[in-house]
Amino acid sequence: MLVLAIDTATPAVTAGVVDLTADSPPRLLAERVTLNAKAHGELLTPHLQDALAEAGKTFADVDAIVVGAGPGPFTGLRVGLVTAAALGQALGRPVYPVPTPDAVALAAATGEPLLVATDARRKEVYWAVYDATGRRVEGPGVDRPADLADRGLDVRAAVGEGAALYADVLGLPVVAPHHPTPLALVGVAAAELLAGAEPGPLTPLYLRRPDAVEPVGRKRVTRA
C-alpha cells in the first residue's frame, strides 16, 4: 500500500511517501520537510510532487492519504487538511486524519511517560500526555507552559517545539523530534489503513477560535 503523509500543524511543512505492508513496519520511500511557518500553502504541493518523483511514483499510484489534524494554528493547519481532502476527492482515495501529537509521540518512542508540547503561539502550547506504551492518556489541550507545569503531570520527558521553547518552564528533558515524521503519521493510522477501515471525519483540532473575526456593525466615517 502506497501512502501519502501530510502535516502542516507545526512550523514544519511535512510531506512523505510511505510503503505500508501487513508484515513489516512502514518504509519511507521519500520525504520533503521544510521548517517555515509562513510557507505551508506555498510549499506543500511542490513537496508532495518532489517526494513522489524521488520515490518513482505518481499521484495515480497512491492508495491512501494520511494527514495530521492538529491541534495547530488555524492558517497552517487548514492547508494540510484542505490539500489532503482535495487530493482524496480527485484521486478517489481515502483520507485518514490523525492527531498530530500522536505522531510526534510515536516518532519520539521514548518508552517512558511523555509530554508532547507544540508551539501554539500567544505564549501557549498545544499539549498531550502519553503513557509508557505510547497511548494518549490526556489531551490534546492548549495552555500556558507555567499552568501546564503546575499540573504536576506524571511524565519523564517532553518532545515538540513547544517543549524546546519552554524547557526552562516545564522543567523536563527535551527529546527529538520536534515535529511529526511521515513514518510516524502513517504508523498512527497503520491499523486502520491495513484493515481498510472507514476514515473518520476530516475535522481540524483548532482548540480555540481564529484571530481573525468578522466585523460587527459599521465603522463611522463622518463626524458625529
Secondary structure, DSSP 8 states (H G I E B T S, - for coil): -EEEEEE-SSSEEEEEEEEEETTEEEEEEEEEEEE-TT-HHHHHHHHHHHHHHHHT--GGG--EEEEE--S--HHHHHHHHHHHHHHHHHHT--EEEE-HHHHHHHHH--SS-EEEEEEEETTEEEEEEE-TTS-EEEEEEEE-HHHHHHT----SEEESHHHHHTHHHHT--EES-SS--HHHHHHHHHHHHHHT-----------S--S-----S----S--
